[in-house]
Amino acid sequence: MPDLRFAILGTAKIARTVAPKIQSADGASLVGVASRSAEKAAAFADEFQIPKVFDSYQAALDDPDVDAVYIPLPPSLHLEWTEKAAAAGKHVLCEKPLARNVAEVDQMIAACRRHNVVLLDGVMWYHTPRATAVREVVASGQFGELRQLTSVFTFRWDTMPMDNLRLHRDMGGGALLDLGWYCVGVTLLLFDELPQKVFAKANWCNDVDTRMNAFLWFADDKVATIECGFDTVRRRWFEIAGATGALVCDDFTRPWKPEKPRFWTHDSDGKSTEHVIHHKPQEECMIEAFCELVRTNAVEHPWLTLSRNTQHVCDALDQSARTGTVTEIEYPLTTQKAKP
């Protein structure tokens, strides 16, 4: 099958990380980059040896030599450009959070279904060999009945940069959508179900949560806690614990040592075992997973369900933090499970 031909909409910082991985991933090629600034697009194309330069996002969508787009734009623009890409028949790999709220996510999903194109969010670590290994260990039952999942994703700003999109609610800012999206995602992925209710408390700046601590209640007395924020030393870890053992990953969103993705298991006697997993750049893993979804015409797929449910839970956490009350999770929700 020919390579899936990508164009990138925008020249954001994350695009500089993803661009070379599109070029090195199996089954993909990078044929164009678009920007509202022709100069920025040209400079980006020159740096990464990309053949086509577009001076507007729409121009990339109009090009018949583009099969798919990667969207690293602010969350406030995800809905608009996903709908336009889908209408142009382009498959969409969109940065996380997928949107600002679940209503927008549902519109994005509906547009892609209507035009029979694939939509995938840009959480890279889901598609790595390490994530697969973690899920297999958790699903094996070796920890007994699962009890608790704790996840943390933080970094520290000395001074809040008021011009940063993360501090503007209308642009999809906030620690929850920027960092907590990963924490909610790993919780739903490993518990393999949705919470019944949630409670969250946040610190605020410019009507945006800059720090959030949350508690999620699940069936069978399982609980999860989440911490995310812009005011604490860089951390990105989770622990899932059962009656007879636990698993800890101290860098789940991105390995501290890219050449050594790892996690630990702990048994009830205090024995700790380090598991080092075959390394492959997580950007390539994501791109190759996306290409496989396109190749198999998997417009409906479990990762999209996980994205939708992650956003739904994030909405509930935001509501709880703003009202100071426990928020019930509304049902029914789609519960299609992602397979390793």
N, C-alpha and C positions, 0 to 999 in steps of 0.2 A: 504494500500500500504506500502511496506517496506520502512524503512528510506533511504534517499539518502545518500550514503556513500562518504564522502569527504576525500581527502588528501590535505594538504597544501604544496605548492611548495615554500620553503624558510622560514626563521625564522625571518623576518623583524619585526620591532617594532609593526607595525599595526597588524601583525599576532598574537601577544600576546593578543591583544584586541579581535580579531575576534574568535580565537580558542575556548574559553569557551562559546561563544555565539552559535557557531555551535553545541556544545554539549548540550546546553539548548534549542535550537530552536525545535519547533515541526516539525517532519518529516525529521530530519537530524541527522547524526552521524558522528563523526570524527574518521576515522580509521587509518590515517597515516600522517606522516610529512616527507618531503624530504629536503635535503640540500646537497650542494657540500661538506660540512664537516660532516662526520659521527658523530663526537663528538657533534657538534651543534644540529644535528637532535636528537641525543639520549638524550641530556640535555633537549631539548624542549619537547620531548615525555614524559620524566620522570616528568617534571613539570606539564604537563596537562593530564597525564595518558592516553596517546595515544598508542594504541597497536602495530602499525607498524612503523618502522623506515626505511627510504630509504636513501641510500648514494648517490643518484643522482635523478634528476627530472624525467629522463626517466624511472627509475625503478618504480616510483609511477605510471606512465602512463601505464606501462606494467602489472600492477597488476590487475587481473580480479575482485578483491574485491573492487576496487575503481570505483565509478560511476561518480564523479565530482571532479574538482580541484578548489581550491581558489589560485589565483596568486597574491601575494603581492610583486612581483619583481619590479625592476626599469622599467619605461616605455619603455626603449630601448629593453627590453627582452619580452615585452608583445606579440608582433607579433609572434616571434619564438615559444614561449611555448603555445600560443593559437592554432597555426596551428598544433603543435605536439600533443597537447591534443585532438583536434578535430579528427585528423587522428587515434588516439587511441580509439575514441568513447566516450571520456569523456566530460561532460558538463563543461562549463567554467564560473566561477565567477572571474572577473578580476578587480584589483584595478584601480582607476582612476588616471590620465587620461587614457583612454582606450589605447591610443598609442601616438606617437609623432606627427602625422599628419593624415589627413583624408585618404591619400592613404594607410597607414598602417591599419587604421580602416576598410577600404573597403576589404582589404585582409583577415582580421580576420573574418569579417562577411561572406565573401565568403567561407572560410574554414569551418565555422560552419554550413552554409547552406548545403554545399556539403556533410558533414558527418552527417547531421540531429541531431545536438546537440545545446543546448541552450547556448547563450552568454549573459552575463549581466555585466554591469560595477558596481563598488563598491561604488556608491554614496548612502549612507545609508538613508539619511533623506527623500528622495523621497517616501519611502515605509512606513513611520510612520503615525499613526493616526493624528498627528498634520499637516503634509503635506496635507493629505486628507481634513482636516477641512479648511485649508487655501484655497485650490483650490475651495472648495465648496462655501466659502464666496465670493471669487473673481468672480466666475462664476455666482453667484446669481443676479448680476446686481445692488446690493445695492449701489455701488460707482458711478453709472452712467457710462458715457463713460470713459474708461481708458485713462490716459494721460502720466503717468511717472512711471518708475520703477528705483529705485536706489539700488544698491547692493554693499556691501563692505566686503572684507575678507582680513585681514592683521595680521601679527605678526612681532615682532621686534627681529632682530639679532644685538647685540652690535658690533660684528665683523663678517664679512662674512666668514663662514667656507668653505674654498676653496676645501676641500676634500668631501663636501656634494654633493650628486648627483643633488640637486636642482640648483647648480651653474655650471652644465655641460650640454651644449646644446645637445651633442650627446647622452646623457642618458635620454633626455626628461625633462630637468630642466627648471627653470623659474617660476616666480610668476604667470604668466598666466595659465600655465598647472597645477601648484600645487594648486593654490587658485582661480584664475579666472575661472577655469572650473566650480566651483560651482556657481559663479556669472552669467556666461553665461547660465548655466543650469536653474537656477531659472527664469531668464528672459524669456527664450524660453518656459518654462513650464507655467508660469502665463500669459504671453501675448498670448500664444497658437498660435504663428506664428513666422516666421523668419524675421530678419531685411532685409532692402533693401540695406543698405550701413553702413559702420562703419569707425570710425577714432580713432586711439590710439596713445598715447605718452608714452614712457617708459624711465626709467633709466636703465643703462646697467652695467654689471660686467662680464668679461670673456665671452662676446658675449651672455649673458643671461639677460633677463629682470628681474630686481630685484624689480621693481615697475612699475605698469601700470595704467593709467587712460584712459578710453575709452568712446566713445559716439556712440550709435547705433540708427539709424533711422528706424522706422517702418511705415507701412501704416497708413493712417488716422491721421497723425501728432503725433503719439505716439513716445516717445523717451525713451531710457534707458541710464543710466550712470553706469559705473563699476569702482571700485577701488580695486586693489589687490597689495600686496607688502610685502617685508621682512624687512621694516624699520620703521614701525609704530606700536603703541600699539595694542594688540590683539583686534580685532573687527570682528564680523561675523553677519551682519545684512542686512535686506533689507526693503524697503518701496515701496508699490505699491499704486498709488494715481489715483483717478478718479475725475470727475467733482463735485461729492457730498460727497466723503468720501475717506478714506485711511486705509490701513492695514500696521502695523509695526511688524516685528519679529526681536528681537535683538540678536538672537543666533541660526540662522536657521540651520547651519551645525552640531551643537551639543549643546544641552541645557546647559546653565550655571548651572542650577540646574536640574539634570537628573530626579528627582522625580516630577518636575513641568514644563513640556513643555508648553509654553504659546505664545500668540501673542496679539496684541491690535488692535482694530478698532476705528477709529475716524470719527465723522460725521461733517457736515458743521457748526454746532453750537458749536463745541469745546468739545462735549461729548466724553469721552474716555471709552472704555469697554475692560477689560482684559478677555481673553478667556484661560482657563486652560484645557488642553486636557489630556485624559487618557494616562498614561505613560506605555510605553513598550520599552525596550532597542532597539535602532535603528538598531544595528547589527542583532538582532534576526528578526526584521521586514524585513530587506533585505534578510536574509537567507531564511526565510519562503516564501517570494515573489519568490525567485529563485526556491525553491523547487516546488512551485505551477506551475511555467512556465514549469519545467521539467515534472511534473505530467501530464500536459495537452498537452505536446509536442508542446509548443508554441515557435518554433524556430524563427518565425517572430512575433515580439511583439513591442508595442509602445515605451517601454523604450530603446530598441536598436536604434530605429529611433531618439529618443531624443539624445542619445549618439553620433550618427553619425553627427547629425546637430550641436551639441555643438562643436565637433571637427572642423567641417567645419567653424563655426564662429570664433573659436580660431585661425585657420589658417589665416583667413582674418584679424583679429586683429594683429597678428604677422606681416603680410605683411605690414599693414598700419604703424605700429610702426617703422618698419625697413626702409620704404621708405618716411615716413612723408607725405603720401597722403591719401585721402579718398579711401577706397576700396569698390567696389561694390560686393555684394554677388551674386555669379554665380547661375543661375537657369537652369533647374529645380532641385529642391532638394526634397527629400521625406518629406512629411508633415503629415504623419500619426500621429494622436494625442494620447497621453497617457490618459487613462481614470482613474478617481479616484477609 
